[in-house]
Amino acid sequence: MSNLFYFEICFAFLFGAIFGSFSNVLIYRIPAGESILGRSRCQTCLKTIPWFQNIPIFSYFFLQGRCGQCQAPISKRYPLVELIMGLLFAAVVYVYGVTWLTFEYFILVFGLVTASFIDLDHMILPDEITLGGIVIGLLGAAINPEREFLESFLGVLFGGGILWLVAYVYFVFTGRDGLGGGDIKLLAWLGALLGWKAIPFVILSSSIVGSVVGLIVSRKNEDGLKTMIPFGPFLAMGAMLYLLGLKSVGIWYIDLFFPQIP
């Protein structure tokens, strides 16, 4: 690999960490109904954070995890989100290089990380992210020569439709909602960008990991198997596995059951 390629990966990491900082803003403000515009501020003293105290990852450790003005502790989640975003951006460039498709995948990573943490906190997947992702995914397919619009459109129908069917069947047999509308829209977004062939792999991998985690959590919770856990982060994880290395497994899975489909 050339020095230019290493530079691109490092730049992608820094670029991702910066967007991770913005993601932290959205994670807090969208569920609270606050405007996403405006400077970052300490949630304790409400004072605006100077730019030199708001450098992704670095500032947290430089300030020893405390607000530089009121000394209130800062959640470890802030540098964690920035680090995750930076690593995923770098991984996308490592796998795909620098192309128009890479830019679309950056948007996907940003949305998935942001939506996942919101889902973990509030059990919701905001329409601003999921529906916005569907629109961006379809527009990208219409103008990006690396993708086909029909496959993207079928991905929306298949992704959203199959999860809606699962949710409906679950409700019929149990009388309870097992999946939220946000999960359905999230999978439709994944179909819009990754194509319909990605959907079976994403559902299978997310269901396996989600079931294991759900069983572990239910053993430690008084509600047992009725314990509700957000499914969005697991769908996001399945999408990242497909995107960053297991796409061939997903295609093999499709070819195994539907060998006649090109």
C-alpha positions, 0 to 999 in steps of 0.5 A: 500500500502506498503512502497516499493510501495510508494518508487517506485512511488517517484522514478518514479517521480524523474526518470520522472523529469530527463527525462523531463529535457532531453525532454526540450533539444529535444523540442528545438534542434530537430526542430532547426536541432541541435545535441541532444548530448552535455551539456545544455546551456543558450539560451541567453549567450550560456554558458554551464549550470553547473550540480548543476544549472540543477537539474530538477524543483529544479534549476528553483526555486533556481535560481528564474527563471533566468540563474545563469550566465547572469541572463536572464529569463528562460521559465516557460516551463522548470519546467512545462515539468519536472513536467508533465513528473514526474507526468505521470511516477509516475501515470504509476507506480501507475496504473501498478506497475513495469513491463516490460510493465511499461518500454514501457509506460515510453517510450510512455509518454516521446515521447508523451510529447516531441512531443506534445510541439514540435507540439505546437511550430512548428505544426510538429510531428518529424519522429524521435519520431513517426516512432521511436515509431512505431518501438519500439512498434512493437519490444516490442510486439515481445519480451514482453510476456505481449503483442501480436505482431498481436494486435500491428501490427493491431494497426499500420494498424488500427491507421494509416489507419483510420486517413489517411482515415479521412484526405483524406475525409476531403481533398476531400470535402474541398480541404485543409489538415486537418491532417498532416502526423505526426498525422497519424504516431502518431496514428499508434504508439499508435496502436502499443503500446496500440493495435487497440482497443484503437484507437476508444477511442483515436480518440473520446476523442481527437476529442471532446476536440480538437473541444472544444478548436478549437472553443474557439481559433477560436472565438479569432482569425481573421481566425475564423474556419479556424484557424489551431491548432495542433492535436498531443497534443489532441491525446496524451491526449486521449492516456493518458486518456486511459492508466491511467484509462479509458481503460475499457471505451474504451473496453466497446465502442468496445464491444458496437458496435462490441460484436462479436470481442473477 
